[in-house]
Amino acid sequence: MKINNRIDQTYDELAVGQVFRSGGRTVTETDVVNFCALTGNWIEIHSNVHYASKTRFGKRLVQGSLTYAIVTGLIQFGLGIQANYGIDNVRFLSPVSIGDTIYAVCEVMGKKEKDDKYGVIKFLMKAVNQDGVVVQQGEWSLLMLRRREDLDALIASSLPELKSA
């Protein structure tokens, strides 16, 4: 196995069954507190040590939405991505604890042509912990440019001309 977490391909260049894997990212206390503050998600299981110690888990847990945000950041998408098309069937399969290390596994599970310029790729995104346990998974659909020449033209048109000093 190797780390191949950069998806620079266009729709036409990706194949169903293709898999991308990231390196790990340890979830910290700071991540959880900052996410609580950013989202307003101060649910006791995430923010109250005493309360969380009395639950079936015996400790505070990382927010599922934080885990998802980390996983989608561990897979780096290139400029062929044009829009987030939808997130489906997200499941929280096992708790994530502060101090766990999360890895992303992203598999192309489907392709649907939209028109001659765009297509929708459906990825199966998995969050895997340091023990190899899939703790979260879901389907993520992204609108992508189909052809390399369209992507190259878009990039060229978006870069400013360099002016001499």
MDAnalysis code that builds the backbone (N, CA, C; Angstrom):
import MDAnalysis as mda
import numpy as np

u = mda.Universe.empty(495, n_residues=165, atom_resindex=np.repeat(np.arange(165), 3), trajectory=True)
u.add_TopologyAttr("name", ["N", "CA", "C"] * 165)
u.add_TopologyAttr("resid", np.arange(1, 166))
u.add_TopologyAttr("resname", ["MET", "LYS", "ILE", "ASN", "ASN", "ARG", "ILE", "ASP", "GLN", "THR", "TYR", "ASP", "GLU", "LEU", "ALA", "VAL", "GLY", "GLN", "VAL", "PHE", "ARG", "SER", "GLY", "GLY", "ARG", "THR", "VAL", "THR", "GLU", "THR", "ASP", "VAL", "VAL", "ASN", "PHE", "CYS", "ALA", "LEU", "THR", "GLY", "ASN", "TRP", "ILE", "GLU", "ILE", "HIS", "SER", "ASN", "VAL", "HIS", "TYR", "ALA", "SER", "LYS", "THR", "ARG", "PHE", "GLY", "LYS", "ARG", "LEU", "VAL", "GLN", "GLY", "SER", "LEU", "THR", "TYR", "ALA", "ILE", "VAL", "THR", "GLY", "LEU", "ILE", "GLN", "PHE", "GLY", "LEU", "GLY", "ILE", "GLN", "ALA", "ASN", "TYR", "GLY", "ILE", "ASP", "ASN", "VAL", "ARG", "PHE", "LEU", "SER", "PRO", "VAL", "SER", "ILE", "GLY", "ASP", "THR", "ILE", "TYR", "ALA", "VAL", "CYS", "GLU", "VAL", "MET", "GLY", "LYS", "LYS", "GLU", "LYS", "ASP", "ASP", "LYS", "TYR", "GLY", "VAL", "ILE", "LYS", "PHE", "LEU", "MET", "LYS", "ALA", "VAL", "ASN", "GLN", "ASP", "GLY", "VAL", "VAL", "VAL", "GLN", "GLN", "GLY", "GLU", "TRP", "SER", "LEU", "LEU", "MET", "LEU", "ARG", "ARG", "ARG", "GLU", "ASP", "LEU", "ASP", "ALA", "LEU", "ILE", "ALA", "SER", "SER", "LEU", "PRO", "GLU", "LEU", "LYS", "SER", "ALA"])
u.atoms.positions = np.array([
    [0.831, -1.189, 0.000],
    [0.000, 0.000, 0.000],
    [0.873, 1.248, 0.000],
    [0.302, 2.304, -0.570],
    [1.003, 3.571, -0.572],
    [-0.002, 4.702, -0.403],
    [0.523, 5.869, -0.076],
    [-0.314, 7.059, 0.026],
    [-0.458, 7.640, -1.383],
    [-1.685, 7.780, -1.819],
    [-1.989, 8.440, -3.096],
    [-3.273, 9.235, -2.897],
    [-3.147, 10.358, -2.202],
    [-4.321, 11.106, -1.768],
    [-4.631, 12.327, -2.623],
    [-4.024, 12.450, -3.772],
    [-4.275, 13.606, -4.639],
    [-5.045, 13.148, -5.881],
    [-6.239, 13.692, -6.069],
    [-7.062, 13.362, -7.232],
    [-7.002, 14.540, -8.199],
    [-6.085, 14.438, -9.150],
    [-5.904, 15.487, -10.156],
    [-6.562, 15.134, -11.481],
    [-7.195, 13.984, -11.550],
    [-7.787, 13.524, -12.793],
    [-9.096, 14.259, -13.102],
    [-9.481, 14.161, -14.361],
    [-10.800, 14.621, -14.781],
    [-11.761, 13.432, -14.699],
    [-13.023, 13.703, -14.930],
    [-14.052, 12.658, -14.924],
    [-13.669, 11.502, -15.842],
    [-13.286, 11.820, -17.081],
    [-12.975, 10.775, -18.056],
    [-11.742, 9.955, -17.677],
    [-10.854, 10.520, -16.862],
    [-9.618, 9.837, -16.481],
    [-9.777, 8.927, -15.262],
    [-10.880, 9.052, -14.553],
    [-11.114, 8.215, -13.376],
    [-11.870, 6.952, -13.771],
    [-11.577, 5.853, -13.070],
    [-12.219, 4.573, -13.360],
    [-12.924, 4.044, -12.120],
    [-14.095, 3.442, -12.313],
    [-14.800, 2.793, -11.211],
    [-13.865, 1.735, -10.606],
    [-13.786, 1.727, -9.289],
    [-12.911, 0.810, -8.578],
    [-11.571, 1.410, -8.189],
    [-11.238, 2.560, -8.760],
    [-9.971, 3.226, -8.434],
    [-10.015, 3.682, -6.974],
    [-8.917, 3.462, -6.235],
    [-8.872, 3.753, -4.802],
    [-7.755, 4.745, -4.503],
    [-8.061, 5.688, -3.629],
    [-7.101, 6.675, -3.148],
    [-7.010, 6.528, -1.627],
    [-5.796, 6.676, -1.086],
    [-5.574, 6.535, 0.362],
    [-4.724, 7.688, 0.864],
    [-5.027, 8.112, 2.067],
    [-4.274, 9.215, 2.667],
    [-3.327, 8.711, 3.749],
    [-2.475, 9.606, 4.183],
    [-1.745, 9.405, 5.420],
    [-2.680, 9.700, 6.580],
    [-2.186, 9.588, 7.791],
    [-3.023, 9.761, 8.974],
    [-3.055, 11.182, 9.501],
    [-4.075, 11.450, 10.287],
    [-4.257, 12.743, 10.966],
    [-4.833, 12.451, 12.337],
    [-4.088, 12.794, 13.392],
    [-4.549, 12.569, 14.752],
    [-5.503, 13.686, 15.164],
    [-6.652, 13.301, 15.696],
    [-7.661, 14.260, 16.147],
    [-7.306, 14.685, 17.571],
    [-7.205, 15.980, 17.776],
    [-6.752, 16.517, 19.063],
    [-7.881, 17.173, 19.853],
    [-7.594, 17.420, 21.114],
    [-8.494, 18.190, 21.985],
    [-8.802, 19.543, 21.348],
    [-7.779, 20.179, 20.814],
    [-7.955, 21.488, 20.176],
    [-8.923, 21.400, 19.001],
    [-8.812, 20.350, 18.201],
    [-9.743, 20.163, 17.080],
    [-11.182, 20.131, 17.580],
    [-11.428, 19.356, 18.623],
    [-12.792, 19.176, 19.133],
    [-13.341, 20.483, 19.698],
    [-12.552, 21.175, 20.499],
    [-13.011, 22.437, 21.096],
    [-13.237, 23.497, 20.009],
    [-12.315, 23.595, 19.066],
    [-12.493, 24.569, 17.985],
    [-13.727, 24.247, 17.145],
    [-13.993, 22.968, 16.908],
    [-15.178, 22.583, 16.142],
    [-16.449, 22.897, 16.932],
    [-16.426, 22.672, 18.236],
    [-17.564, 23.074, 19.082],
    [-17.840, 24.569, 18.915],
    [-16.785, 25.370, 18.994],
    [-16.944, 26.823, 18.898],
    [-17.399, 27.242, 17.504],
    [-16.846, 26.635, 16.475],
    [-17.184, 27.001, 15.104],
    [-18.628, 26.657, 14.766],
    [-19.080, 25.476, 15.185],
    [-20.402, 24.989, 14.779],
    [-21.497, 25.231, 15.814],
    [-21.107, 25.516, 17.059],
    [-22.099, 25.625, 18.125],
    [-22.531, 24.262, 18.645],
    [-21.836, 23.218, 18.235],
    [-22.162, 21.855, 18.651],
    [-21.491, 21.560, 19.992],
    [-22.103, 22.049, 21.057],
    [-21.588, 21.858, 22.414],
    [-22.331, 20.712, 23.110],
    [-22.780, 19.731, 22.361],
    [-23.455, 18.578, 22.941],
    [-22.540, 17.976, 24.003],
    [-23.120, 17.583, 25.109],
    [-22.350, 17.156, 26.281],
    [-21.346, 16.033, 26.004],
    [-21.659, 15.103, 25.126],
    [-20.750, 13.984, 24.848],
    [-19.443, 14.472, 24.228],
    [-19.469, 15.678, 23.648],
    [-18.270, 16.254, 23.031],
    [-17.558, 17.251, 23.948],
    [-18.295, 17.860, 24.871],
    [-17.733, 19.014, 25.575],
    [-17.695, 18.898, 27.102],
    [-18.309, 17.891, 27.689],
    [-18.411, 17.809, 29.137],
    [-17.771, 16.498, 29.610],
    [-16.573, 16.608, 30.171],
    [-15.818, 15.427, 30.604],
    [-16.607, 14.623, 31.636],
    [-17.191, 15.297, 32.635],
    [-17.915, 14.592, 33.692],
    [-19.112, 13.831, 33.125],
    [-19.925, 14.527, 32.340],
    [-21.082, 13.874, 31.729],
    [-20.644, 12.688, 30.871],
    [-19.676, 12.913, 29.996],
    [-19.226, 11.869, 29.073],
    [-18.699, 10.644, 29.812],
    [-18.098, 10.864, 30.994],
    [-17.566, 9.730, 31.776],
    [-18.681, 8.813, 32.274],
    [-19.906, 9.289, 32.325],
    [-21.050, 8.508, 32.801],
    [-21.787, 7.794, 31.666],
    [-21.394, 8.044, 30.418],
    [-22.081, 7.434, 29.279],
    [-21.519, 6.047, 28.986],
    [-22.141, 5.341, 28.079],
    [-21.674, 4.008, 27.683],
    [-20.260, 4.029, 27.129],
    [-19.787, 5.214, 26.660],
    [-18.450, 5.326, 26.080],
    [-17.390, 5.655, 27.120],
    [-17.816, 6.257, 28.244],
    [-16.911, 6.549, 29.345],
    [-15.959, 7.709, 29.117],
    [-16.114, 8.397, 28.005],
    [-15.231, 9.530, 27.694],
    [-15.863, 10.378, 26.607],
    [-15.284, 11.558, 26.410],
    [-15.763, 12.430, 25.342],
    [-15.461, 11.813, 23.985],
    [-16.326, 12.107, 23.011],
    [-16.153, 11.622, 21.648],
    [-15.982, 12.789, 20.686],
    [-15.356, 12.500, 19.567],
    [-15.192, 13.468, 18.488],
    [-16.516, 13.548, 17.715],
    [-16.904, 14.752, 17.321],
    [-18.122, 14.942, 16.540],
    [-18.013, 14.171, 15.220],
    [-19.091, 13.509, 14.825],
    [-19.112, 12.803, 13.542],
    [-18.868, 13.738, 12.380],
    [-19.422, 14.938, 12.462],
    [-19.239, 15.899, 11.369],
    [-17.797, 16.400, 11.302],
    [-17.102, 16.449, 12.433],
    [-15.677, 16.795, 12.420],
    [-14.877, 15.684, 11.751],
    [-15.191, 14.450, 12.084],
    [-14.506, 13.322, 11.443],
    [-14.703, 13.388, 9.934],
    [-15.929, 13.647, 9.495],
    [-16.196, 13.748, 8.056],
    [-15.390, 14.883, 7.427],
    [-15.342, 16.028, 8.102],
    [-14.587, 17.168, 7.571],
    [-13.099, 16.829, 7.445],
    [-12.561, 16.137, 8.422],
    [-11.147, 15.752, 8.367],
    [-10.906, 14.795, 7.206],
    [-11.766, 13.800, 7.055],
    [-11.584, 12.801, 6.001],
    [-11.628, 13.450, 4.618],
    [-12.573, 14.357, 4.400],
    [-12.665, 14.985, 3.081],
    [-11.459, 15.886, 2.814],
    [-10.807, 16.373, 3.865],
    [-9.588, 17.155, 3.689],
    [-8.351, 16.304, 3.466],
    [-8.374, 15.056, 3.947],
    [-7.218, 14.175, 3.768],
    [-7.065, 13.730, 2.322],
    [-8.164, 13.689, 1.584],
    [-8.109, 13.430, 0.145],
    [-8.116, 14.796, -0.534],
    [-7.065, 15.078, -1.271],
    [-6.911, 16.390, -1.902],
    [-7.410, 16.336, -3.335],
    [-8.386, 17.169, -3.629],
    [-8.983, 17.188, -4.957],
    [-8.401, 18.329, -5.772],
    [-8.084, 18.030, -7.024],
    [-7.548, 19.028, -7.933],
    [-8.634, 19.914, -8.504],
    [-8.263, 20.663, -9.523],
    [-9.136, 21.696, -10.074],
    [-10.234, 21.157, -10.985],
    [-10.240, 19.858, -11.248],
    [-11.315, 19.273, -12.052],
    [-12.654, 19.274, -11.342],
    [-12.628, 19.379, -10.012],
    [-13.868, 19.427, -9.224],
    [-14.519, 20.791, -9.422],
    [-15.791, 20.781, -9.791],
    [-16.515, 22.023, -10.024],
    [-17.560, 22.319, -8.956],
    [-18.093, 21.285, -8.303],
    [-19.115, 21.508, -7.276],
    [-19.336, 20.238, -6.467],
    [-19.718, 20.438, -5.221],
    [-20.183, 19.339, -4.374],
    [-21.609, 19.044, -4.819],
    [-21.884, 17.811, -5.192],
    [-23.181, 17.444, -5.752],
    [-24.088, 16.780, -4.722],
    [-23.505, 16.237, -3.659],
    [-24.342, 15.641, -2.629],
    [-23.586, 14.645, -1.774],
    [-24.115, 14.431, -0.584],
    [-23.570, 13.471, 0.369],
    [-24.724, 12.549, 0.759],
    [-24.514, 11.243, 0.614],
    [-25.581, 10.284, 0.882],
    [-25.074, 9.141, 1.748],
    [-26.005, 8.547, 2.463],
    [-25.747, 7.314, 3.218],
    [-24.553, 7.402, 4.156],
    [-24.377, 8.539, 4.809],
    [-23.292, 8.672, 5.789],
    [-23.675, 7.878, 7.033],
    [-22.756, 7.052, 7.481],
    [-22.986, 6.229, 8.671],
    [-21.808, 6.357, 9.612],
    [-22.127, 6.497, 10.890],
    [-21.131, 6.547, 11.952],
    [-21.069, 5.144, 12.548],
    [-20.057, 4.394, 12.181],
    [-20.010, 2.963, 12.476],
    [-19.351, 2.632, 13.807],
    [-18.473, 3.508, 14.268],
    [-17.759, 3.283, 15.523],
    [-17.317, 4.636, 16.060],
    [-17.283, 4.815, 17.374],
    [-16.908, 6.117, 17.910],
    [-15.460, 6.480, 17.593],
    [-15.228, 7.779, 17.448],
    [-13.879, 8.324, 17.296],
    [-13.562, 9.082, 18.572],
    [-12.405, 8.791, 19.146],
    [-11.987, 9.417, 20.404],
    [-10.895, 10.443, 20.153],
    [-10.814, 11.406, 21.044],
    [-9.702, 12.348, 21.007],
    [-8.417, 11.527, 21.129],
    [-7.476, 11.774, 20.238],
    [-6.226, 11.020, 20.210],
    [-6.206, 9.926, 19.154],
    [-7.373, 9.593, 18.571],
    [-7.395, 8.622, 17.474],
    [-6.759, 9.240, 16.229],
    [-6.154, 8.397, 15.427],
    [-5.608, 8.830, 14.142],
    [-6.523, 8.295, 13.044],
    [-6.911, 9.193, 12.149],
    [-7.863, 8.882, 11.089],
    [-7.144, 8.894, 9.745],
    [-7.462, 7.914, 8.926],
    [-6.973, 7.806, 7.558],
    [-8.182, 7.819, 6.641],
    [-8.013, 8.329, 5.423],
    [-9.097, 8.336, 4.443],
    [-8.834, 7.299, 3.366],
    [-9.898, 6.593, 3.006],
    [-9.888, 5.695, 1.857],
    [-11.061, 6.133, 0.982],
    [-10.762, 6.409, -0.272],
    [-11.745, 6.978, -1.186],
    [-11.765, 6.130, -2.452],
    [-12.918, 5.523, -2.745],
    [-13.028, 4.654, -3.915],
    [-14.061, 5.199, -4.892],
    [-13.712, 5.230, -6.158],
    [-14.667, 5.628, -7.202],
    [-15.692, 4.503, -7.321],
    [-16.948, 4.803, -6.986],
    [-17.976, 3.759, -7.018],
    [-18.983, 3.929, -8.143],
    [-18.948, 5.075, -8.820],
    [-19.876, 5.267, -9.925],
    [-19.582, 6.534, -10.697],
    [-20.039, 6.543, -11.945],
    [-19.872, 7.698, -12.821],
    [-21.175, 7.899, -13.594],
    [-21.575, 9.172, -13.757],
    [-22.767, 9.476, -14.536],
    [-22.489, 10.728, -15.367],
    [-22.567, 10.591, -16.666],
    [-22.358, 11.743, -17.536],
    [-23.508, 12.726, -17.364],
    [-23.165, 13.981, -17.203],
    [-24.164, 15.037, -17.059],
    [-24.486, 15.631, -18.433],
    [-23.438, 15.984, -19.151],
    [-23.530, 16.484, -20.519],
    [-22.159, 16.302, -21.156],
    [-21.907, 16.963, -22.284],
    [-20.626, 16.734, -22.960],
    [-19.439, 17.354, -22.221],
    [-19.686, 18.230, -21.262],
    [-18.592, 18.908, -20.554],
    [-18.417, 18.439, -19.111],
    [-19.479, 17.928, -18.491],
    [-19.433, 17.583, -17.072],
    [-19.943, 16.173, -16.802],
    [-19.469, 15.604, -15.708],
    [-19.959, 14.330, -15.224],
    [-19.958, 14.335, -13.713],
    [-20.727, 13.437, -13.116],
    [-20.794, 13.315, -11.659],
    [-20.103, 12.011, -11.259],
    [-19.124, 12.138, -10.385],
    [-18.419, 10.976, -9.843],
    [-18.946, 10.732, -8.435],
    [-19.263, 9.478, -8.130],
    [-19.668, 9.116, -6.774],
    [-18.511, 8.344, -6.136],
    [-18.059, 8.863, -5.004],
    [-16.972, 8.248, -4.242],
    [-17.531, 7.611, -2.978],
    [-17.004, 6.463, -2.593],
    [-17.251, 5.903, -1.271],
    [-16.105, 6.381, -0.394],
    [-16.430, 7.254, 0.559],
    [-15.426, 7.820, 1.466],
    [-15.481, 7.050, 2.782],
    [-14.330, 6.556, 3.214],
    [-14.247, 5.843, 4.480],
    [-13.238, 6.520, 5.387],
    [-13.613, 6.651, 6.661],
    [-12.679, 7.063, 7.706],
    [-12.257, 5.796, 8.429],
    [-10.960, 5.566, 8.477],
    [-10.403, 4.360, 9.088],
    [-9.509, 4.797, 10.236],
    [-9.647, 4.150, 11.399],
    [-8.800, 4.549, 12.535],
    [-7.469, 3.806, 12.523],
    [-6.657, 4.081, 13.520],
    [-5.306, 3.526, 13.612],
    [-5.299, 2.006, 13.742],
    [-6.423, 1.425, 14.112],
    [-6.525, -0.030, 14.250],
    [-7.082, -0.702, 12.995],
    [-7.333, 0.099, 11.945],
    [-7.869, -0.445, 10.704],
    [-9.373, -0.587, 10.694],
    [-10.045, -0.047, 11.694],
    [-11.506, -0.122, 11.802],
    [-12.139, 1.030, 11.019],
    [-13.103, 0.703, 10.157],
    [-13.861, 1.746, 9.457],
    [-14.817, 2.356, 10.470],
    [-14.596, 3.623, 10.799],
    [-15.403, 4.291, 11.828],
    [-16.525, 5.133, 11.230],
    [-16.394, 5.446, 9.941],
    [-17.410, 6.260, 9.276],
    [-17.298, 6.016, 7.779],
    [-18.441, 6.031, 7.098],
    [-18.393, 5.962, 5.642],
    [-19.618, 6.649, 5.064],
    [-19.470, 7.083, 3.833],
    [-20.566, 7.726, 3.137],
    [-20.234, 7.894, 1.673],
    [-21.251, 8.212, 0.904],
    [-21.098, 8.421, -0.534],
    [-21.056, 9.919, -0.806],
    [-20.056, 10.333, -1.569],
    [-19.852, 11.749, -1.858],
    [-19.836, 11.913, -3.364],
    [-20.777, 12.693, -3.894],
    [-20.868, 12.935, -5.334],
    [-20.350, 14.321, -5.660],
    [-19.492, 14.379, -6.686],
    [-18.872, 15.637, -7.084],
    [-19.044, 15.860, -8.583],
    [-19.387, 17.080, -8.956],
    [-19.461, 17.469, -10.358],
    [-18.043, 17.776, -10.829],
    [-17.647, 17.126, -11.930],
    [-16.282, 17.281, -12.424],
    [-16.280, 17.602, -13.917],
    [-15.236, 18.315, -14.331],
    [-14.998, 18.482, -15.762],
    [-14.642, 17.130, -16.354],
    [-15.161, 16.858, -17.539],
    [-14.946, 15.542, -18.150],
    [-13.584, 15.417, -18.815],
    [-13.187, 16.427, -19.572],
    [-12.004, 16.284, -20.420],
    [-10.824, 17.117, -19.940],
    [-9.636, 16.582, -20.132],
    [-8.393, 17.256, -19.750],
    [-8.252, 18.594, -20.465],
    [-8.601, 18.658, -21.743],
    [-8.437, 19.924, -22.476],
    [-9.335, 21.023, -21.911],
    [-10.521, 20.676, -21.415],
    [-11.390, 21.677, -20.785],
    [-10.795, 22.164, -19.471],
    [-10.220, 21.246, -18.701],
    [-9.578, 21.634, -17.443],
    [-8.365, 22.518, -17.718],
    [-7.532, 22.128, -18.669],
    [-6.347, 22.929, -18.999],
    [-6.745, 24.332, -19.456],
    [-7.812, 24.428, -20.248],
    [-8.285, 25.739, -20.719],
    [-8.801, 26.581, -19.553],
    [-9.534, 25.968, -18.635],
    [-10.035, 26.691, -17.459],
    [-8.878, 27.210, -16.615],
    [-7.901, 26.372, -16.365],
    [-6.747, 26.792, -15.561],
    [-6.019, 27.940, -16.247],
    [-5.753, 27.804, -17.545],
    [-5.050, 28.851, -18.278],
    [-5.808, 30.175, -18.217],
    [-7.131, 30.127, -18.328],
    [-7.920, 31.357, -18.308],
    [-8.012, 31.992, -16.915],
    [-7.719, 31.217, -15.885],
    [-7.839, 31.737, -14.519],
    [-6.540, 32.316, -13.975],
    [-5.440, 32.086, -14.671],
    [-4.146, 32.587, -14.187],
    [-3.886, 33.980, -14.723],
    [-3.439, 34.903, -13.871],
    [-3.159, 36.267, -14.350],
    [-1.895, 36.294, -15.214],
    [-1.886, 37.211, -16.140],
    [-0.689, 37.443, -16.943],
    [0.376, 38.090, -16.063],
    [1.611, 37.645, -16.205],
    [2.713, 38.253, -15.446],
    [3.165, 39.521, -16.159],
    [3.298, 40.581, -15.392],
    [3.730, 41.861, -15.960],
    [5.162, 42.106, -15.536],
    [5.897, 42.695, -16.428],
    [7.300, 42.990, -16.083],
    [7.348, 44.184, -15.133],
    [8.411, 44.217, -14.340],
    [8.537, 45.248, -13.301],
    [8.843, 46.569, -13.841],
])
